[in-house]
């Protein structure tokens, strides 16, 4: 008999499988699609053009996991962007998040000398909180209601915070409770500077900049590193699929059985114990432990019989919050985009095209996009982040041509996307055209992934790239639900190892790592 069956071959499922196999367990990974990787995959979307079709950039992948799984030995190579981000403005100017604090100060000083001076304090404060978050990433949160062991664990976590100065405790409180707009008001005054920092507060977060808790979403995107350098973003050569391909190779070397085109229909439970799964083709597979890499809504509302769960748990899972407002496109280009701002400003360089090019210059732009989306289904002036990975990786497109990811926010997941997906995609292209004339004509192929497409293709419920809202009621010990924040379900032998558990979304590998260690404690 198998020791563990893992439902879902996304990156967290593969990480979990690796750690279990390292401990000598017999593991099988079941993946619904014909390729493993979940949302972190590289595929050809137009003849000759390949791209990371869903998840598209790397920074949050935990260094310990990279080392433990020997991902570099299995072919993974990550390079960092030469500029983190670029914000074009309608007046022909731009703000770039260049590398190096002093360089960034000079950039910001063009908009506000006061904001440039505040940058050191901002980085100091956010760096302090990011370090705290890093300390918690690979630890299981204290589980409310689990007895004295978890009481001591909670005290241990609390003691770390009590060692901080009073002002640092206030900053931690700010991050976890304030809106991103209110948090940034503590440091900056210029609308373009605040808008640039605020962008990370609404990525994968269907909200405006005044929504409480959005400051944490900003911080969630800030604790990463690339090749030992904190706070930078990178690209995996070969796309995000190179990460999961390396994870799969590592798992296969350890004896893990990876089965594709194996959609799970039901988790089998008897006398309160999970003992196997039924596949869509009717096959029954049994194991001592079942671990799910799926969104908790998908697991508990579709694969588990409500009668096998406590009534209160089942009722609350019906109302687990999903919907990140994300719309993804990939485009094949016959040439590099020519942004007006880069032509007009002498400080521009070709390196500016290696970063994320974000059309969302101010908080008001972001908030109007959200208001439009709530009223019309999508924004009249969309938030678009363009990344052109072929500026760093020539394996993705034919020579002289390029691929670009268009990562767009504030698209209502409840809209009829079968009807409106092409209209929204056209609007996104037209929005980029406004800042880069000629872009529309350069598009020779495109792939559209509305929130509904993300759900159908990758199992991202309501297109939620985080596997559930990153709100205070679905964080840390309460992810996915208070009383089950330790990767265990209310059904004995059934565990969660995906981003619907602590620490949440992004290609981190942390949920898979932590779940594996809890499973090993139990078996």
C-alpha positions in Angstrom: 0.0 0.0 0.0 1.1 3.6 -0.6 2.0 5.7 2.3 0.8 9.0 0.9 -1.3 10.0 -2.1 -1.0 13.7 -3.0 -3.8 15.3 -5.0 -2.5 17.9 -7.4 0.9 18.1 -9.0 1.5 21.8 -8.5 4.7 23.1 -7.0 3.6 22.6 -3.3 2.4 19.1 -4.0 5.8 18.3 -5.6 7.6 19.9 -2.6 5.6 17.8 -0.2 6.2 14.6 -2.2 10.0 15.3 -2.1 10.2 15.7 1.6 8.0 12.6 2.3 10.1 10.5 -0.1 13.3 11.8 1.6 11.9 10.3 4.8 11.5 6.9 3.0 7.7 7.1 2.4 6.1 5.6 -0.7 4.4 8.5 -2.4 2.2 8.9 -5.5 1.3 12.3 -7.0 -2.0 12.5 -8.9 -2.3 15.4 -11.5 -5.5 16.1 -13.4 -3.7 17.7 -16.4 -1.2 16.0 -18.8 1.7 17.9 -17.2 2.7 18.6 -13.6 3.4 22.0 -12.3 0.0 23.4 -11.6 0.0 27.1 -12.3 3.8 27.2 -12.5 4.2 25.7 -16.0 5.8 26.7 -19.3 3.9 26.0 -22.4 3.9 26.8 -26.1 0.9 29.1 -26.6 1.7 30.1 -30.2 3.9 28.3 -32.7 7.5 28.9 -31.7 6.6 31.0 -28.6 6.8 29.6 -25.1 6.0 31.4 -21.8 5.1 30.9 -18.2 1.4 30.8 -18.9 0.0 31.5 -15.4 2.5 32.1 -12.6 5.1 34.2 -14.3 7.9 35.4 -12.0 10.1 34.1 -9.2 11.2 35.6 -5.9 9.3 34.0 -3.1 10.6 30.4 -3.6 12.2 29.6 -0.3 16.0 29.2 -0.4 16.0 26.2 2.0 13.7 24.3 -0.3 15.9 25.1 -3.3 18.8 23.7 -1.4 17.1 20.7 0.2 15.6 19.6 -3.1 18.9 20.4 -5.0 16.9 22.2 -7.6 19.9 23.8 -9.2 21.4 20.3 -9.7 18.2 19.4 -11.4 18.5 22.1 -14.0 17.1 25.2 -12.3 18.8 28.5 -13.1 17.3 31.8 -11.9 18.5 35.3 -13.1 17.3 38.6 -11.6 15.7 41.4 -13.4 18.0 44.4 -14.0 15.2 46.7 -13.0 12.5 45.6 -10.6 9.6 47.6 -12.0 8.7 50.5 -14.3 5.6 52.7 -14.1 4.9 54.7 -17.3 2.9 57.9 -16.8 0.5 59.5 -19.1 2.6 62.7 -19.3 5.5 60.8 -20.8 7.5 60.5 -17.6 8.1 57.3 -15.7 9.1 56.0 -12.2 11.4 53.0 -12.1 12.2 50.8 -9.2 15.9 50.5 -10.1 18.2 48.3 -8.1 20.2 49.7 -5.1 18.8 52.0 -2.5 20.8 55.0 -3.4 19.9 54.7 -7.1 16.2 54.4 -6.1 16.5 57.5 -3.9 17.7 59.5 -6.9 14.8 58.2 -9.0 12.2 59.0 -6.4 13.8 62.4 -5.7 12.6 63.5 -9.2 9.1 63.3 -7.7 9.6 64.2 -4.1 12.8 64.9 -2.2 10.9 64.2 1.1 9.9 60.8 -0.2 13.4 60.0 -1.3 14.6 60.8 2.3 11.8 58.6 3.7 13.0 55.6 1.7 15.6 54.5 4.2 13.1 54.4 7.0 10.5 52.6 4.9 13.0 49.9 3.9 14.2 49.6 7.4 10.6 49.1 8.7 9.4 46.8 6.0 12.7 44.9 6.1 12.1 44.3 9.8 8.6 42.9 9.2 9.8 40.9 6.2 12.4 39.2 8.5 9.7 38.3 11.0 7.6 36.8 8.2 10.6 34.9 6.9 11.1 33.4 10.4 7.5 32.1 10.3 7.4 30.8 6.8 8.7 27.3 7.4 6.9 26.8 10.8 3.4 25.5 11.4 1.2 28.1 13.1 -0.1 27.4 16.6 -3.4 25.6 16.1 -6.2 27.0 18.2 -7.9 24.4 20.3 -5.2 21.8 20.0 -4.1 21.7 23.6 -1.1 22.7 25.7 1.5 22.1 23.0 0.0 24.7 20.8 -0.4 27.1 23.7 3.3 27.0 24.2 3.9 27.4 20.5 1.7 30.5 20.5 3.6 31.9 23.5 6.9 31.3 21.5 5.5 33.3 18.6 4.4 36.0 20.9 7.7 36.2 22.6 9.4 37.0 19.3 7.2 40.0 18.9 7.6 41.1 22.5 11.3 41.4 22.0 10.6 44.2 19.5 10.6 47.9 20.6 7.2 49.4 21.1 7.5 51.3 17.8 8.4 48.2 15.9 5.4 46.4 17.4 3.3 49.3 16.1 4.8 48.8 12.7 3.9 45.1 12.8 0.4 46.0 13.8 0.2 48.5 10.9 1.2 45.9 8.4 -1.3 43.3 9.5 -4.3 45.7 10.0 -4.0 48.8 7.9 -4.9 49.4 4.3 -1.9 49.8 1.9 -2.9 53.4 1.4 -2.9 54.2 5.1 0.3 52.4 5.6 2.1 54.2 2.8 0.8 57.6 4.1 3.2 57.1 7.1 6.1 57.4 4.7 5.3 59.1 1.4 3.4 62.1 0.0 3.7 61.9 -3.8 0.8 60.2 -5.6 3.1 58.5 -8.1 5.4 57.1 -5.4 2.6 55.9 -3.3 0.9 54.4 -6.3 4.0 52.4 -7.2 4.4 50.9 -3.8 0.7 50.3 -3.4 0.5 48.1 -6.5 1.8 45.1 -4.6 -1.1 45.5 -2.1 -3.7 44.7 -4.7 -1.8 41.9 -6.7 -4.0 38.9 -6.3 -6.2 40.9 -3.9 -9.6 41.9 -5.3 -9.7 45.2 -3.3 -8.9 48.8 -3.4 -6.0 50.5 -1.7 -8.2 51.6 1.2 -9.2 48.0 2.1 -7.9 47.0 5.6 -5.4 44.3 5.5 -4.1 45.2 2.0 -0.8 46.4 3.7 -0.1 42.8 4.5 -0.6 41.7 0.9 2.1 44.3 -0.1 4.4 42.7 2.5 3.6 39.2 1.3 5.2 40.2 -2.0 8.2 41.7 -0.3 9.8 38.9 1.7 11.4 37.2 -1.3 14.9 37.0 -2.7 16.8 35.8 -5.7 20.2 34.0 -5.5 20.7 35.4 -2.0 19.7 39.0 -2.7 16.6 40.1 -0.8 13.9 42.2 -2.3 14.5 41.5 -6.0 12.5 39.6 -8.6 13.8 37.1 -11.0 13.2 34.8 -13.9 13.7 31.1 -14.2 15.4 30.3 -17.4 12.9 28.3 -19.4 10.0 29.9 -17.5 8.2 28.9 -14.3 7.9 25.4 -15.6 11.6 25.0 -15.1 11.0 25.2 -11.4 8.4 22.5 -11.3 10.3 20.4 -13.8 13.3 20.5 -11.5 11.0 19.5 -8.5 9.5 16.6 -10.5 13.0 15.4 -11.5 14.1 15.5 -7.8 10.9 13.6 -6.8 11.3 10.9 -9.4 14.9 10.4 -8.3 13.6 9.7 -4.8 11.1 7.1 -6.1 8.0 9.2 -6.2 5.4 8.0 -8.6 3.9 10.9 -10.6 0.7 10.1 -12.5 -0.7 12.6 -14.9 -4.2 12.7 -16.5 -5.4 11.3 -13.2 -8.3 13.5 -12.1 -9.6 12.8 -8.6 -13.4 12.5 -8.2 -13.7 11.8 -4.5 -11.8 11.4 -1.3 -12.8 8.1 0.3 -13.6 8.2 4.0 -14.7 5.4 6.4 -15.3 5.8 10.1 -13.9 9.3 10.1 -10.6 8.2 8.4 -9.5 9.0 4.8 -8.2 5.9 3.2 -8.1 6.6 -0.5 -9.4 8.4 -3.6 -11.7 7.5 -6.5 -10.5 8.8 -9.9 -12.8 10.1 -12.6 -12.1 6.9 -14.6 -13.4 4.8 -11.7 -10.1 3.6 -10.3 -9.8 3.3 -6.6 -6.4 4.0 -5.0 -5.7 3.6 -1.3 -3.1 5.0 1.0 -2.4 5.6 4.7 -2.5 9.4 4.2 -4.2 11.7 1.6 -2.7 15.2 1.1 -4.5 17.8 -1.0 -2.7 20.5 -2.9 -6.0 21.9 -4.1 -7.8 25.1 -3.1 -9.7 24.3 0.1 -13.0 25.2 -1.5 -12.3 22.6 -4.3 -11.4 19.9 -1.8 -14.1 20.3 0.8 -17.0 21.4 -1.4 -16.4 19.0 -4.3 -14.2 16.0 -3.3 -15.3 15.4 0.3 -18.8 14.3 1.3 -20.3 16.9 3.6 -21.5 14.0 5.9 -17.8 13.2 6.5 -17.1 16.6 8.0 -18.3 18.4 11.2 -21.4 20.4 10.3 -20.0 23.7 11.4 -16.8 23.1 9.4 -18.7 22.2 6.2 -21.0 25.2 6.6 -18.0 27.6 6.9 -16.1 26.1 4.0 -19.1 26.9 1.8 -18.3 30.5 2.5 -14.5 30.3 2.2 -13.5 33.5 0.3 -12.0 33.2 -3.2 -11.5 35.6 -6.1 -8.3 37.5 -6.7 -9.7 39.6 -9.6 -6.9 38.3 -11.9 -6.9 38.2 -15.7 -3.9 36.7 -17.5 -2.7 37.0 -21.1 0.3 35.9 -22.9 1.2 37.5 -26.2 3.7 36.7 -29.0 5.4 39.8 -30.4 7.3 40.4 -33.6 9.3 43.1 -31.9 10.0 44.8 -28.5 7.3 47.3 -27.4 8.4 50.9 -27.7 7.1 52.8 -24.7 6.7 56.6 -25.2 8.1 57.3 -21.7 11.4 55.5 -22.5 11.8 57.4 -25.8 11.2 60.7 -24.1 13.3 60.4 -21.0 17.1 60.5 -21.3 17.6 58.3 -18.2 16.0 55.3 -19.9 18.1 52.2 -20.8 17.3 48.9 -22.4 17.4 47.4 -18.9 14.1 49.1 -18.1 12.4 46.5 -20.3 13.6 43.6 -18.1 11.4 44.6 -15.2 7.7 44.5 -14.7 6.1 47.4 -16.6 3.1 48.4 -14.6 0.2 50.5 -15.9 -1.2 51.7 -12.6 0.5 55.1 -11.8 -1.5 56.2 -8.7 -3.7 54.9 -5.9 -6.6 56.7 -7.5 -6.0 54.8 -10.8 -6.0 51.6 -8.9 -9.1 52.5 -6.9 -11.1 53.6 -10.0 -10.2 50.3 -11.7 -11.7 48.5 -8.7 -14.8 50.7 -8.7 -15.3 50.1 -12.4 -14.9 46.4 -11.9 -17.5 46.2 -9.2 -19.9 48.1 -11.4 -19.2 46.8 -14.9 -17.3 43.5 -14.4 -13.9 44.9 -15.4 -12.2 48.3 -15.3 -12.4 50.8 -18.1 -8.7 51.6 -17.6 -7.2 48.3 -16.5 -4.3 47.6 -14.2 -1.7 45.8 -16.4 1.7 44.5 -15.5 3.7 43.5 -18.5 6.8 41.3 -18.2 8.9 40.5 -21.2 10.9 37.5 -20.1 12.5 37.1 -23.5 14.7 40.1 -22.7 16.4 37.8 -20.1 15.8 34.4 -21.7 16.3 33.7 -25.4 14.9 30.2 -25.2 11.3 31.5 -25.2 10.8 33.0 -28.6 12.4 32.9 -32.1 15.4 35.2 -32.6 14.5 38.8 -32.8 11.0 38.2 -31.5 9.6 38.2 -27.9 6.9 37.0 -25.5 5.2 39.1 -22.9 3.0 38.3 -19.9 0.1 40.6 -19.2 -0.9 40.2 -15.6 -4.0 42.2 -15.0 -5.9 43.1 -11.8 -9.5 44.1 -10.9 -11.6 41.8 -13.0 -14.7 40.6 -11.2 -14.5 36.8 -11.0 -18.3 36.6 -11.1 -18.6 38.2 -14.5 -19.9 36.1 -17.5 -16.4 35.5 -18.9 -17.5 33.2 -21.7 -19.3 36.2 -23.1 -16.8 39.0 -22.3 -13.3 37.5 -22.3 -12.4 38.7 -25.8 -13.7 42.2 -25.2 -11.7 42.5 -22.0 -8.6 41.1 -23.7 -9.0 43.7 -26.5 -9.2 46.5 -23.9 -6.0 45.3 -22.2 -4.2 45.4 -25.5 -5.6 48.9 -26.2 -4.5 50.0 -22.8 -0.9 49.0 -23.5 -1.1 50.6 -26.9 -1.8 53.9 -25.2 1.6 53.8 -23.5 3.4 51.9 -26.3 2.1 53.0 -29.7 2.5 50.1 -32.2 2.2 47.4 -29.6 -1.2 46.2 -30.9 0.2 45.7 -34.4 3.2 43.8 -33.0 1.0 41.1 -31.5 1.1 38.0 -33.6 -0.5 35.6 -31.2 -2.3 35.7 -27.8 -3.5 33.4 -25.1 -6.4 34.6 -22.9 -7.0 33.3 -19.4 -9.9 35.0 -17.7 -10.7 34.2 -14.1 -13.0 31.5 -15.4 -10.3 30.1 -17.6 -7.9 30.0 -14.7 -10.4 28.0 -12.8 -11.1 25.6 -15.6 -7.5 25.0 -16.6 -5.6 25.2 -13.3 -8.3 24.6 -10.7 -7.9 28.1 -9.3 -11.4 28.6 -7.8 -12.9 31.9 -9.1 -9.4 32.5 -10.7 -7.9 33.0 -7.2 -4.1 32.8 -7.7 -3.7 32.7 -3.9 -6.0 29.7 -3.2 -8.2 32.0 -1.1 -8.2 35.6 0.0 -5.2 36.7 2.0 -7.5 38.5 4.5 -7.1 38.6 8.3 -9.8 35.9 8.7 -7.9 33.5 6.4 -4.3 34.0 7.5 -1.8 32.2 9.7 -3.7 30.0 12.3 -6.9 30.8 10.5 -5.8 29.5 7.1 -8.0 27.9 5.8 -10.0 28.0 9.1 -9.4 28.6 12.8 -8.8 25.2 14.4 -7.3 23.7 11.3 -4.3 25.9 10.6 -1.8 23.1 11.1 -2.3 21.4 7.7 -4.7 18.8 9.2 -8.3 18.5 8.2 -11.2 17.5 10.5 -10.9 14.0 8.8 -8.2 11.8 10.2 -5.5 11.1 7.6 -6.5 14.0 5.3 -4.1 16.9 5.1 -3.7 20.1 3.1 -0.4 21.0 1.5 -1.3 23.9 -0.9 -1.5 27.6 -0.8 -4.8 27.5 1.0 -2.7 27.0 4.1 0.0 29.1 5.8 1.8 31.1 4.5 -0.5 31.5 1.5 -0.1 32.2 -2.2 2.9 32.6 -4.4 5.5 30.1 -5.6 7.1 29.6 -2.2 7.0 25.9 -1.6 6.5 26.6 2.1 3.0 25.0 2.5 4.3 21.8 0.9 7.4 21.8 3.1 5.4 22.4 6.3 2.6 19.9 5.5 5.2 17.2 4.9 6.7 17.7 8.3 3.4 17.5 10.0 2.5 14.4 8.1 5.8 12.8 9.1 5.1 13.6 12.8 1.8 11.7 12.6 3.0 8.6 10.7 
